[in-house]
């Protein structure tokens, strides 16, 4: 066993859940296939990293709301995410795991000041479910 594997998996999950480019699915699946660690330990590690990254992105949205009004961003994907958040509220954060739109959803949810506890719970549930599906497929 090598703790660097778990640290790397955590970091991969964290970075993949911020606005930085990155992916954690391949590393997670590879470690699952190698059977070096129990599946649940890998699942907890990558879920923790990915969830913390989503929470950081949400917090960046809260911070950004103090300095930039939402109307400064008029790209179609921003407007689409805003419509989803206005229509479904923090429940839409169950989709925070989606590539390309998940991270902006977290940022916009913070920016629009959705309920912090409900938002944090939805981010956690969405990301945990994602990695459970990957674990099941690997």
C-alpha positions as CSV (number, residue, x, y, z in Angstrom):
1,X,0.0,0.0,0.0
2,X,1.1,3.5,-0.8
3,X,-0.5,6.5,0.8
4,X,0.6,8.6,-2.2
5,X,-2.0,6.7,-4.2
6,X,-4.8,7.9,-1.9
7,X,-3.4,11.4,-1.7
8,X,-3.1,11.5,-5.5
9,X,-6.7,10.2,-5.8
10,X,-7.9,12.8,-3.3
11,X,-6.1,15.6,-5.2
12,X,-7.3,14.3,-8.6
13,X,-10.9,14.4,-7.3
14,X,-10.4,17.9,-5.8
15,X,-8.9,19.4,-8.9
16,X,-11.5,17.8,-11.2
17,X,-14.2,19.5,-9.2
18,X,-12.9,23.0,-9.4
19,X,-12.8,25.3,-12.5
20,X,-9.4,23.8,-13.4
21,X,-9.4,21.1,-16.0
22,X,-8.9,17.6,-14.8
23,X,-10.5,14.2,-14.4
24,X,-10.4,11.6,-11.6
25,X,-12.5,8.8,-13.1
26,X,-9.6,7.0,-14.8
27,X,-7.4,7.0,-11.7
28,X,-10.3,5.9,-9.5
29,X,-11.2,3.0,-11.9
30,X,-7.6,1.9,-12.2
31,X,-7.1,1.8,-8.4
32,X,-10.4,-0.2,-8.1
33,X,-9.2,-2.7,-10.7
34,X,-5.8,-3.1,-9.0
35,X,-7.5,-4.2,-5.8
36,X,-4.8,-2.6,-3.6
37,X,-7.3,-0.8,-1.4
38,X,-10.8,-1.6,-0.4
39,X,-13.3,-0.1,-2.8
40,X,-15.0,1.9,-0.1
41,X,-11.8,3.6,0.9
42,X,-11.1,4.6,-2.6
43,X,-14.8,5.8,-3.0
44,X,-14.6,7.8,0.3
45,X,-11.3,9.4,-0.8
46,X,-12.3,10.5,-4.2
47,X,-15.7,11.6,-3.1
48,X,-14.2,13.7,-0.3
49,X,-11.8,15.4,-2.7
50,X,-14.4,16.0,-5.3
51,X,-16.9,17.3,-2.8
52,X,-14.5,19.6,-1.2
53,X,-13.6,21.0,-4.6
54,X,-17.3,21.6,-5.3
55,X,-17.7,23.3,-2.0
56,X,-14.7,25.5,-2.8
57,X,-16.2,26.4,-6.1
58,X,-19.5,27.3,-4.4
59,X,-17.5,29.5,-1.9
60,X,-15.8,31.2,-4.8
61,X,-19.2,32.1,-6.1
62,X,-20.2,33.6,-2.8
63,X,-17.0,35.6,-2.7
64,X,-17.4,36.6,-6.3
65,X,-20.9,37.9,-5.7
66,X,-19.5,40.6,-3.6
67,X,-17.4,42.0,-6.4
68,X,-19.1,41.2,-9.7
69,X,-22.8,41.3,-10.5
70,X,-24.2,38.3,-12.3
71,X,-25.2,40.4,-15.3
72,X,-21.5,40.9,-16.2
73,X,-21.5,37.3,-17.6
74,X,-23.8,36.9,-20.5
75,X,-22.5,33.7,-22.1
76,X,-25.3,31.3,-23.1
77,X,-24.0,28.6,-20.8
78,X,-24.1,31.0,-17.8
79,X,-27.6,32.0,-18.6
80,X,-28.7,28.4,-19.0
81,X,-27.2,27.4,-15.7
82,X,-28.9,30.4,-14.0
83,X,-32.2,29.4,-15.4
84,X,-31.7,25.9,-14.1
85,X,-30.8,27.2,-10.7
86,X,-33.7,29.6,-10.6
87,X,-36.1,26.8,-11.7
88,X,-34.9,24.0,-9.5
89,X,-32.9,25.7,-6.8
90,X,-30.1,23.9,-5.1
91,X,-31.6,20.6,-6.1
92,X,-29.9,21.0,-9.5
93,X,-26.6,20.6,-7.7
94,X,-27.2,16.9,-7.7
95,X,-25.9,17.3,-11.3
96,X,-22.7,19.0,-10.1
97,X,-20.7,16.0,-11.2
98,X,-21.5,16.6,-14.9
99,X,-18.6,17.5,-17.1
100,X,-18.5,21.1,-18.3
101,X,-21.6,22.3,-16.5
102,X,-21.2,20.9,-13.0
103,X,-18.4,23.3,-11.9
104,X,-20.2,26.4,-13.2
105,X,-23.4,25.2,-11.5
106,X,-21.6,25.2,-8.1
107,X,-20.1,28.6,-8.8
108,X,-23.4,30.1,-9.8
109,X,-25.2,28.5,-6.9
110,X,-22.8,30.3,-4.6
111,X,-23.1,33.5,-6.6
112,X,-26.9,33.4,-6.4
113,X,-26.6,32.5,-2.7
114,X,-28.6,29.3,-2.6
115,X,-29.0,27.8,0.8
116,X,-25.5,26.8,1.9
117,X,-26.4,23.6,3.8
118,X,-28.8,22.3,1.2
119,X,-26.4,23.1,-1.6
120,X,-23.5,21.4,0.3
121,X,-25.7,18.3,0.8
122,X,-26.7,18.2,-2.9
123,X,-23.1,18.5,-4.1
124,X,-22.1,15.7,-1.7
125,X,-24.9,13.4,-2.8
126,X,-24.4,14.0,-6.5
127,X,-20.7,13.4,-6.4
128,X,-21.0,10.3,-4.1
129,X,-23.6,8.8,-6.4
130,X,-21.3,9.4,-9.5
131,X,-18.4,7.5,-7.9
132,X,-20.7,4.7,-6.8
133,X,-21.8,4.2,-10.4
134,X,-18.1,4.2,-11.6
135,X,-17.2,1.7,-8.8
136,X,-20.1,-0.5,-10.0
137,X,-18.9,-0.3,-13.6
138,X,-15.3,-1.0,-12.8
